[in-house]
C-alpha cells in the first residue's frame, strides 16, 4: 500500500490541471480557432502556421530540457522551475483573449510561449514520479496521473462547451489559464522541492553546462535507455502529431463544428481515461513494454482507418478506438523509462526523456503541414503518421527490460 498518498494525489492533480491546456488549447478548440479564424485555412496556411508554432516551441523545450533538468537535480529547485513554467503557460493562454483575425505573428508568439510553459514544465513534473512512488507502484501511479488528466480534460471541455456555443472564445482562454493554476496548487503545497542537491541555481547552472555532455554520454552508454529512447523518438512523434492535428483534420476535412469537436474529444477523453485506469495494473503485472507494443498496433490501425473515413459517424468510431490507446502508451512509456533511472538522477534523465520526446514533436507537425499543403489534402498526411508507429514498434522490440 502507498504510505504517501497526499503527495501522490497532489502529483496526479497536476495532470488534472495541465490537461485543460492539452484538451482545449493543444487539441480541440484553439488549433481550429487559430488555423481558421486568426490565419485562415482555405489553402492549408493555418495548418502550416500551427505546425511551425508547435515545432519551434518543442525544439526550444528539447534543447533546454537536459540542461535545466540537471540544474534542478543539483540545486533542489525542481518545484521553483515547475512553478515558473506553469505561470508562463497560464498567463500566455489567458493572453490569447487579445487576439483578433489577422494577428498571425502575435498568435504565433503566444502559442510558442504557452507551449514552452506547458511542455517544459513536464520535465520537472515527470521527475517527481520515482520520488513519490515505490518501484512496485510506478506503473500504477503513472497511469493514475494520466487517468486523472483525462478527467481534467473532460471537466475543462464541459466548462468550455457553453462558452464556445455562445461564441465567447476569449472567456475560454481565460478559463483555461485559471483552471491550470488552481489545480496545480496541491502539487506546489504538498510535494517537496525535488532534487537532492544543495547548490545555488547559478552555481548549478555553471555545473550544468559542464555536465550536460557527460549526462548525455552516461544515458547513451546505457543500452536499454538508448534503445528505448530511439524507439520513443519515433513513435512519440506520431502520438504528438495526432494530438495537435486531429481536431484540424476533423474540422477541415470532415466539416466538424466547434461544439461537435468538443463532444468528440469528450468521448475520446472518457475512453482514454478508461484505457489508463484499465491498463494501470497490467503495466506493472505484464510489464510496460508489451503494453506499449499493443498500443502502437492500435494506433497503426487508427491512422489507416482515419485516412479512409469520409463521414462524421465513421470518425466518431475511429476517435473512440484511438482514445483507448492514448493514455496507455504515454503512461507505459513513462513507467518503462523510470525503471532505467539511477537514484538521484531523475531530473537529468527526464530532461533527456523530454529532449527526445519534444524533438520528436518537431518533425511530425512539419511533415503533416508540408504534406497537407503539397497534396492539397489532409488524408495523405494522416496516413503518413502510421509509419511512425510501425518504425517505433520495430525499434522497441529490441529493448531489454531486465
N, C-alpha and C positions, 0 to 999 in steps of 0.2 A: 504493500500500500504506500501511496505517496504521503510523506510527512509534511512537506512544504506546499500545501495546497494554495495558500494565498498568493505566493509568487507565481505559481503556475497559472492561476486564474488571471492575475494581472498581465502575464505574458500573453495568454490567449486572447484577452480583451483588446490588446493592441492590434491583433489581427482583425478583430471585430471592427476596430476604429478605422484602420487604414483601408479596409475593404470598401468603405464608402467611396474612396478615391478610385480604387480598382474598378468598381462597378459603374459608377456614374460618370467619372471623368475619363478613365482609360478605355472603357469597354463599350458603354451604351449610349449615353446622351451627348457628351461633349465631342467625341470624334465626329459624329454626324453633324453637329451644330457648327463645328469649326470648318469641316470639309464643305458643307453645303451652304451655310449662311455666311460665314466670315470670308471664305475663299471662293466658293463656287466650284462644283464638281462635275460640270457638264462634260468637260474634256479630260477628266481624271486629275485635274490640278489639285483638288482637295486631297486626294489620295497621296499625291506627291509631297505636298507640304506637310501633311500629318506624318508621313513616313520619315521625312527629313527631321522633324522635331523630335520624334521618338528615337531615331538613330543617333542624333547628336547628343541628346541627354544620356542615353545608355552608354555611349562611348566615353563621355566625361565621367560617369559613375564608374565604369570599368577601369579607367586609368587611375582614378584616385582611390579606389576601394582597398587594394592591398596595402598601400602606404598608410591610409587612415586607420585601417584595422589593426596594423602593427602599433600605431601610436596609442590606440585605445587599450591594447594589451599592456604596453609599457607604462602608461600613465594612470590607468584605472579610470579613464574618462569616458568609458563606453556610454553611460547614461547621458552625459553632457552632450556628446556628439548626437545621440538619438534625439534629444530634445531640440537641438538646433535644426536638424534636418526636418523634423516634424513641423516646426514653426514655419520654415521656408515653404514647405508644401502647402500647409493650411492657408497661409497668407496669400500665396500665389494663386491658389484656386479661388479664394474669395475675390481676388482682383480680376478674375475673368468677367466679373459683372460690369466692368467698364468697356468691354469690347463691343464694337459695332461692325456691321458689314463693311468689308474692305480693309479692316485693320489686321492685315495678314501678318506683318512683322511683329506687331505688339502681341498678337496671339501666339505667334511662334515663340517669342522670348518667354512669355509667361508659361507656356507648355513646357519648355526646356527646364525652367526653374522648378516648376511643380513636380515634374517627373524626377529630377535630380533629388529633390527633397524626399520623395516617396521611395524611390529605388535605392538611393544612397543610405537612407536610414535602415533599410532591411539588413545591411551588413552587420550593424550593431545589434539589431533585434535578433537575428538568427544566431549570433554568437552567444546569446544567453542560454540557448537550448541545452548544451551539455552541462551548464552550471545549475540549472533549476531542476533537471530531471536525472534520476539514476539511469545507468545504461540500459537496464531491462525495460524501462518505460519510455525511452527516447522516441521510438516509432509512434507510440500511442499519443504522447504529448504533442509531437509534431502534427499528427493528424487531427488532434483536438483543436489545435490552433487554426488549421485550415478550415475545419468544420465550423468553428465559431466565426471565422472570417466570412464564410458563405452566409451565415445568419446575419452578419453585419451588412452584407451586400443586399440581402432581401429587405432588411429593415430600411436602409437608406433609399432603396429604389421605391419602396412603398411610400416613403415620405415625399420623394421626388415626383411620383406619378401625378398627383393632383396639380402640382405646380407646373409640370410640363403640359398637361391638358389645358391649363389656363394661359399658357404662353409666358409664364413667369420664370424664364430661364435664369435671369440674374439672381433670383432668390434661390434657385437650385444650387448655384455655385457657392453662395454664402453658406447655405445649409451644410454642404459637404465639408467646408473648412471648419465649421463649428463642431460638427459631428466627430470629425477626426480628433480634434483637440480634447473634447470631453471624455471620450472613451479611451484615449491614450493615457489619461491621468493615473489610473490604477497601476500601470507599469511603473510610471515615474515615482509613485508613492510607495509601492510595495516591494519593488525589486532593487537590490543594491546597485552600487555604481558600476560594477562589472570590470573585469580585468584585474590582475593581481599585482601589477607593477605600481610603483610609487613615484616614478619620475615626474617632473613637471612636464606640461604639454610641450613647451618649446624644446626642452631637452629631449623629450621623447621623439619630437619631430626630426631633430638632427640625427638622433639614433636611428629613426625610421628610414631616413634616406640611405644611411649606410647599410641597413639590414634588409632593405626591400629585395635586393637581388639575392641575398642569402636565403630569404624566406621562399622566394620562387624556386631557387635551386633545391632547397630542402623538400618542398612539396613535390616538385617534379621528380626527385630521386625516389620517391615512394611509388612503386609501380602500380599499386592498387589505386592510389589517389590520381596518378597521372592518367591511367586508362579510363577511370570513371569520368574525370573532368573532360577528356577528349570526347567521350560519348555525350556527356551532358551539354557540351558546347553545341553539338549538332541538334539534338532533339529538343533542347530548351528553346532554340531558335524557332523551331516550328510552333511550340506552345505559345511563345510571346507573339509571334506573327498572327496566329489565330485570334488571340485575345484582342490585339489592337485593331484588327481589320474586320472582325466578324460582323460587327454592327454596321459598318460602312458597306460591306458586301450585301447584307440583308436589305439595307435602305436603298442602295443604288441599283442593284441587280434584280432584287425581288420586290421592291416597292413598299417595304415596311414603313409605317409611320412611326413617329417618335413614341407614342404611347404603346404601340404594338411591340416595339423594340424592348421597352421596359418589361412588359408582360412576358415576352420571350426570355429575356435574361433572368427574370424571376424564376421561371421554370428551370433554367439551367442551374441557377444557384441552389435550388431545392434538391435537384438530382446530384449536384456536386457535393452538397452537404451530406446527402445520404451515402454517396460514394466514400467520402472522407471518413465518416464515422463507421461505415460498414467495413472498411478495409483497415481501420486503426489497429485492431488486434492482429489480423493476418500479417501486417507489416512486420511485427515482432515475431509472430509464430512461423510464418513461411520464410521470412527474410525480405528485405526491401527490394532486392534485385528482381526476383520473379514477379513482384507486384508491378514494378516499372515496366518490365517486358510486356506484361499483359495490357497495361495501359497504352503503350506505344502501338500495339497491334490494333487496339480500339481506335486510336487517333488516325491511323492509316485509313481505316475503313471510313471514318467520318469525313476525311478530306476528299476521298474519291466520290462518296455519295453526295456530298455537298456540291461538288462540281457538276454532277448530273441532275441536280434538283432544280426544277423550274416553277414550283408552286410554293406558296407560303406554308401550306399544310405539310408538304414534304420537308421543308426546312425546320418546322417545329419538331418533327420526329428526329431529324439529324441533331438539332441542338440538345434535345433531351438525352440522346445517347452520349453526346460529347461531354455533357456535364458529369456523367458518372466517372469519366477518366480524368477530369480536370484537377480536382483536389488530390486524387490518389497519386498521380505521377509527381506532383510537386512535394507532397508530404513524404513520399517514399524516397525521393531523391535527397531531400534534406536529411532524413534519418540515415540513409546509407553513407553519405559523406561524413556525418557526425561521428560515425564509427571509426573513421580513419584519423581522427584528430588527437594528438598528444595533449595531455592535461596542461592547461595554461597557455595553449597556442590557439585558442578558439577564434580570437579576433583576426589574427594573421591568416588562419586557414579559411575562415568565412569571408575574409577580404578577397582572397584568391577565388573562392567559390563565386563571389559576386562578380569579380573581374571576368570570369569565364561566362557566367550567365548573362551579364549585361553586354559583353562583347558579342555574344551570340545574337542578342537582340538588335544589333546594328545591321547585320546582313539581311535578315528576313524581311523587315519592313521596306528596305530599299529595293530588294528583289520584287516584292509584291507590287510596290508602286511603279517600278520600271516595267514589269510585265503587263500590268493593268493598262498603262498609258500606251505601250508599244502595240499590244494586241488589240486594244480598243475594247477589251472585255476583262472582267474580273475572274471569269471561270478558269482560264489557264493559270492565273496567279494563285487561286485557291488550291488547284490541283498540284502545283509545284511544292506546296507545303508537305505533301505526303513523303517526298524524298527525304526531308529532314528526319522524319520519324523512322523510316526504313534504315537509313545510314546510322542514325544514333543507336538503334536497337542492335544492329550488327556489331558496332563497337562495344556496346555494353555487354554483349555476350562474352567478351574476353576478360571481363573484370572478375578477379577473385575476391570473394567476400570473407575469406578466413586465411 
